[in-house]
Amino acid sequence: MSNLELPAVVLDCGTGYTKLGYSGNVEPCSIFPTVISCSGGVKQRGSSSASPLADLDFPIGYEALQVSAGNTRALLNHGAVNSWDDMESFWQQCIFRKLRCDPANHRFLLTEPPMNPPESRERTAEVMFESFGVAGLYIGVQAVLALAGSFASQGLSGRPLTGTVVDSGDGVTHVVPVVDGFVAGSCVRSLPLAGASVTSFVQRLLRERGEPIPPELSMEAARQVKEAHCYVCQDMAKEFARHEDDPKKHHRKHSMADPRSGQDVSFDVGYERFLGPEIFFTPEIVNESVSPLPRVVDDAIQGCGIDARRSLYGNIVLSGGSTMFRDFGRRMRKDIKGIIASRASAGAQEVDVNVVAHYNQRCAVWFGGSVAASMPSFPSVCHSRADYEEHGPRICRRNIVFTDA
């Protein structure tokens, strides 16, 4: 096997978590928070270019959170890079410490949010080719990759990549219509609510109810409650009534260890279970200026050409950890159908609304990248090192789109 027959590296850096692994795999080999210790950084190591011999003795991800406690820096803010020095240090750790690979022997597929500025793409190319010397680089739009991942998980092939992607991670929620593999740029919508918003709201509710949680553990407690107990209800008023009629049935006890004292902290979880994710559907409970997610989805689709709308309603693909709440897709479909019905004229043909959830939903973007980087055509759509040396970083301003799953 020649070096360039080795599997491509697929690197999906989200605001909350990074997924890292090799093409052809169903799941990433490593998932960890997209944070770096404040003691890290290329400039602090006194090296302007990263290499396997550079100092890797600084933590990222979970190690940074454990070692540095609150002394960490987030690398991305709503998908935008905060510091390119930190980003390069983070990638260096991903390549040389997490994967332990030689980047000169692998093509790389990186992901980007919709409407990412071309200058950011150029800077990414500079770091990848000049600092790490990668064999090839492809930068894919997260929504398109999530759509490809959804098609692959359903066993669909040879079909145009058309659908509406609802991608909700930790920092932001994007609604991205994709038609024949191309993002309908003018119709992309975003919602300033995502996983971190749910965590903060659950934290606030627990605090207001006076649960016996030490202040320094309140955020972690809220995160655990969100992941272990939260679900999406179909009607908020009815759900309140159910909890009030039989709290023993619907409320839960949650326990967690206090890392400082080693003792267990136990508290009750009640209305937070459904009120946390409810912010996507009734956002006025936290922010009166934000529209409900189903209405944002409808608005994005209505902005597209009339010929594409039925296909976009018929393939609404959920992507990201914050779409994993139980019955999230069911509520989304119900509310979107209600919006369409309120607008339809008498005798109008019914619009089929299909919300797609699949087993790779949490890592849909990474999985889609793994699928794309495994395709026979991938080497031809990658920008090679020779291309970069001839044309410079501007060559990565545009990336050929995969039009089939």
C-alpha positions in Angstrom: 0.0 0.0 0.0 1.4 3.4 -1.0 1.3 6.3 1.4 -1.6 7.9 -0.3 -3.6 4.8 -0.2 -3.8 5.2 3.5 -7.2 6.3 4.8 -7.9 10.0 5.0 -8.0 11.8 8.3 -11.5 13.2 9.0 -11.4 16.1 11.5 -14.7 17.7 12.6 -14.1 20.5 15.0 -17.4 21.8 16.5 -17.9 24.6 19.0 -18.5 22.0 21.8 -16.8 18.8 20.7 -14.2 17.6 18.2 -14.6 14.3 16.4 -11.5 12.7 15.0 -10.8 9.5 13.1 -10.1 7.8 9.7 -12.3 7.5 6.6 -14.1 4.3 6.1 -15.1 4.0 9.8 -18.6 4.3 11.1 -17.6 6.1 14.3 -14.7 8.5 15.1 -11.9 7.1 17.2 -11.9 10.0 19.5 -14.5 12.6 20.7 -13.4 15.4 23.1 -14.2 19.0 24.0 -12.8 21.6 21.7 -10.8 23.4 24.4 -7.2 24.0 25.1 -5.3 24.6 28.3 -4.3 28.3 28.8 -0.8 27.1 29.2 -0.7 25.8 25.7 -0.1 27.7 22.4 2.4 27.7 19.6 4.0 30.9 20.5 4.6 29.8 24.1 6.5 26.8 22.8 8.7 29.1 20.8 8.1 27.4 17.5 6.5 29.0 14.5 5.8 25.6 12.8 4.5 22.4 14.3 6.2 19.1 14.0 6.2 15.7 15.6 9.3 16.8 17.6 7.6 19.9 19.0 6.6 20.0 22.6 3.2 18.3 23.0 3.2 18.5 26.8 0.1 20.6 27.1 -3.5 19.3 27.5 -6.5 19.6 25.3 -10.1 18.3 25.5 -11.0 16.4 28.7 -7.4 16.5 29.9 -7.4 20.3 29.8 -10.7 20.4 31.7 -9.3 18.0 34.4 -5.8 19.5 34.8 -6.6 23.2 34.2 -10.1 23.3 35.7 -11.5 26.7 34.7 -8.2 27.8 33.1 -9.1 26.8 29.6 -9.9 28.5 26.3 -12.6 27.6 23.8 -11.2 27.4 20.3 -14.4 28.3 18.5 -17.3 30.7 19.0 -20.4 29.8 17.0 -18.1 27.9 14.5 -15.6 30.8 14.1 -12.0 30.4 15.2 -11.1 32.5 18.2 -7.3 32.2 17.9 -5.4 30.7 15.0 -2.4 30.0 17.2 -4.5 28.0 19.6 -6.2 26.3 16.7 -2.8 25.2 15.2 -1.8 23.9 18.6 -5.0 22.0 19.0 -4.7 20.4 15.5 -1.1 19.5 16.3 -2.3 17.5 19.3 -5.0 15.9 17.3 -2.6 14.7 14.6 0.5 13.8 16.5 -0.8 12.8 19.9 -4.3 11.5 19.3 -3.9 9.8 15.9 -0.1 9.4 16.0 0.1 9.7 12.2 2.4 11.4 9.7 0.2 14.1 8.0 2.5 13.9 4.9 1.1 10.4 4.3 -2.6 11.2 4.6 -5.2 13.4 2.9 -7.3 15.4 5.3 -11.0 16.2 5.3 -11.9 19.1 7.6 -15.4 20.5 8.2 -16.7 24.1 8.2 -20.0 25.8 9.2 -22.2 27.2 6.5 -21.3 30.6 5.1 -17.7 30.3 6.5 -15.7 33.2 5.1 -13.2 32.3 2.4 -10.4 34.0 4.4 -10.9 31.3 7.1 -10.6 28.6 4.5 -7.3 30.1 3.3 -5.9 30.3 6.8 -6.8 26.7 7.3 -5.0 25.7 4.1 -1.9 27.6 5.2 -1.7 25.8 8.5 -2.5 22.4 7.1 0.0 22.6 4.2 2.8 24.8 5.6 2.8 23.7 9.3 1.8 20.1 8.9 2.6 19.3 5.3 -0.6 17.3 4.6 -0.8 15.3 1.4 -4.1 16.8 0.4 -7.0 18.9 1.9 -10.7 19.0 1.4 -12.9 21.4 3.4 -16.5 20.3 3.4 -19.6 22.1 4.6 -21.0 20.5 7.7 -24.6 20.4 6.5 -23.7 18.7 3.2 -21.7 16.1 5.0 -24.5 15.5 7.5 -26.8 15.0 4.6 -24.4 12.5 3.0 -24.1 10.7 6.3 -27.9 10.5 6.6 -28.2 9.0 3.1 -25.4 6.5 3.8 -27.0 5.4 7.2 -30.3 4.7 5.4 -28.5 2.7 2.6 -29.4 5.3 0.0 -27.0 5.8 -3.0 -27.1 7.4 -6.3 -29.6 10.1 -5.2 -29.0 13.8 -5.4 -28.1 15.3 -2.1 -31.2 17.3 -1.4 -32.7 18.0 2.0 -32.9 20.4 4.9 -30.3 19.9 7.6 -31.0 21.0 11.2 -27.6 20.9 12.8 -27.6 21.7 16.5 -24.4 21.2 18.6 -23.3 23.0 21.7 -22.9 26.6 20.5 -25.4 27.3 17.7 -28.2 25.7 15.6 -28.1 26.0 11.8 -30.9 25.3 9.4 -29.4 24.7 6.0 -31.3 23.8 2.8 -29.2 21.7 0.4 -30.3 21.3 -3.2 -28.3 18.8 -5.4 -25.3 19.0 -3.1 -25.2 22.8 -3.0 -26.1 25.0 0.0 -28.9 27.5 -0.7 -26.8 30.2 0.8 -29.4 32.9 0.9 -31.8 30.6 2.8 -29.5 29.5 5.6 -30.9 30.4 9.0 -29.4 30.2 12.4 -30.7 30.1 16.0 -28.6 31.3 18.9 -29.9 28.4 21.0 -28.1 25.0 21.2 -26.8 22.5 23.8 -25.1 25.1 26.0 -28.3 27.1 26.1 -30.2 24.0 27.4 -27.6 23.4 30.0 -27.7 27.0 31.2 -31.5 26.9 31.4 -31.5 23.6 33.3 -28.9 25.1 35.7 -31.1 28.1 36.3 -34.2 26.0 37.0 -32.4 23.8 39.5 -31.0 26.8 41.3 -34.4 28.5 41.4 -35.9 25.4 42.9 -33.2 25.4 45.6 -31.8 22.0 44.9 -28.8 21.2 47.2 -26.1 21.4 44.5 -22.7 23.1 45.4 -22.3 26.2 43.2 -19.1 24.9 41.7 -20.9 21.8 40.5 -24.0 23.4 39.2 -23.0 23.6 35.5 -21.8 20.0 35.5 -24.9 18.9 37.3 -27.1 20.6 34.7 -25.1 19.0 31.9 -25.6 15.5 33.4 -29.3 16.2 33.9 -29.6 17.3 30.3 -27.9 14.2 28.9 -29.5 11.7 31.2 -33.1 12.9 31.8 -34.3 15.5 29.3 -36.8 14.8 26.6 -39.1 16.8 24.3 -42.8 16.9 25.2 -45.5 17.3 22.6 -47.6 19.9 24.5 -46.0 21.9 27.4 -49.3 22.7 29.2 -50.3 19.0 29.2 -46.8 17.9 30.3 -47.0 20.3 33.3 -50.3 18.7 34.3 -48.9 15.2 34.0 -46.0 16.1 36.3 -48.3 17.8 38.8 -50.8 14.9 38.9 -48.2 12.2 39.5 -44.7 13.7 40.4 -43.4 10.4 41.8 -43.9 8.9 38.3 -42.3 11.7 36.3 -39.7 13.1 38.6 -36.2 11.6 39.0 -33.4 11.4 41.5 -29.9 12.2 40.2 -26.6 11.6 42.0 -23.2 12.7 41.1 -19.8 12.6 42.8 -18.2 15.8 44.1 -14.6 15.5 42.8 -13.3 17.6 45.7 -14.8 15.9 48.7 -15.5 12.5 47.1 -19.0 12.5 48.5 -22.2 11.9 46.5 -24.4 14.8 45.7 -28.1 13.9 45.3 -31.0 16.0 44.1 -34.4 15.9 42.5 -35.1 16.4 38.8 -38.6 17.6 37.9 -39.9 20.0 35.3 -36.4 20.5 34.0 -36.7 17.2 32.1 -39.0 18.7 29.5 -38.5 22.5 30.0 -34.8 22.3 29.0 -35.3 21.2 25.4 -38.5 23.2 25.2 -36.4 26.3 24.5 -36.1 25.1 20.9 -39.9 25.1 20.4 -41.0 27.8 22.9 -37.9 30.0 23.0 -39.7 33.0 24.6 -39.2 31.2 28.0 -35.5 32.3 27.7 -35.4 34.8 24.9 -38.4 36.7 23.5 -36.6 37.8 20.4 -35.9 34.3 19.1 -38.3 32.4 16.8 -39.2 28.7 17.4 -37.0 26.3 15.6 -39.8 24.7 13.5 -40.8 28.2 12.2 -37.1 28.9 11.4 -37.0 25.6 9.4 -40.2 26.5 7.5 -38.9 30.0 6.8 -35.6 28.6 5.4 -37.5 26.2 3.1 -40.0 28.8 1.9 -37.0 31.0 0.9 -35.9 28.3 -1.6 -37.2 27.8 -5.2 -40.8 26.5 -5.3 -39.6 23.4 -7.3 -37.4 22.3 -4.4 -39.7 22.9 -1.5 -41.5 19.5 -1.4 -38.2 17.7 -1.5 -36.8 19.9 1.3 -39.9 19.3 3.5 -39.7 15.6 2.7 -36.1 15.2 3.9 -35.5 17.2 7.1 -32.3 15.7 8.5 -31.4 16.0 12.2 -27.7 16.4 13.0 -25.7 17.0 16.2 -26.0 16.1 19.8 -28.7 18.6 20.7 -31.1 16.9 18.3 -30.8 13.7 20.2 -33.5 14.4 22.8 -36.2 11.8 22.9 -39.2 12.8 20.6 -37.3 15.8 19.2 -38.0 14.8 15.6 -41.7 13.9 16.4 -42.3 17.4 17.8 -40.5 19.0 14.9 -42.7 17.3 12.4 -45.9 18.1 14.3 -45.1 21.8 14.6 -43.9 22.2 11.0 -47.1 20.4 9.7 -49.1 22.8 11.9 -47.4 25.9 10.4 -48.0 24.6 6.8 -51.7 23.8 7.6 -52.2 27.3 9.0 -51.0 28.7 5.7 -52.7 26.3 3.3 -55.7 27.3 1.3 -58.8 25.1 1.1 -58.3 22.1 -1.3 -54.5 22.5 -1.4 -52.4 19.4 -1.8 -51.0 18.1 1.4 -47.2 18.6 1.9 -45.4 15.5 3.2 -43.1 16.4 6.1 -40.5 13.8 7.0 -38.0 14.4 9.8 -35.1 11.9 9.6 -33.3 10.6 12.6 -30.6 7.9 12.4 -28.2 6.0 14.5 -25.2 8.2 13.5 -27.1 11.4 14.2 -24.8 12.6 17.0 -21.8 12.3 14.8 -23.6 12.8 11.5 -21.1 15.4 10.1 -18.1 13.3 10.9 -19.8 10.1 9.5 -20.7 12.0 6.3 -17.0 13.1 6.1 -15.9 9.5 6.6 -18.2 8.4 3.8 -17.1 11.2 1.4 -13.4 10.6 2.0 -13.9 6.9 1.3 -15.3 7.5 -2.2 -13.1 6.7 -5.2 -13.5 10.3 -6.4 -12.1 11.8 -3.2 -8.5 12.0 -4.3 -9.5 13.9 -7.4 -11.5 16.5 -5.5 -8.8 17.0 -2.8 -6.4 20.0 -3.2 -2.9 18.4 -3.4 0.3 19.8 -1.9 1.4 20.5 -5.5 -1.8 22.5 -6.2 -1.1 24.5 -3.1 2.5 25.2 -3.9 1.5 26.4 -7.4 -1.6 28.5 -6.6 -1.3 29.3 -2.9 -4.0 29.2 -0.2 -6.6 30.8 -2.5 -7.1 27.4 -4.2 -9.0 26.3 -1.1 -11.5 29.1 -1.4 -13.6 26.7 -3.5 -14.1 23.0 -2.9 -15.8 20.7 -5.4 -19.2 19.5 -4.1 -20.1 15.9 -3.8 -23.5 15.8 -5.5 -24.3 12.1 -4.8 -24.4 10.2 -1.5 
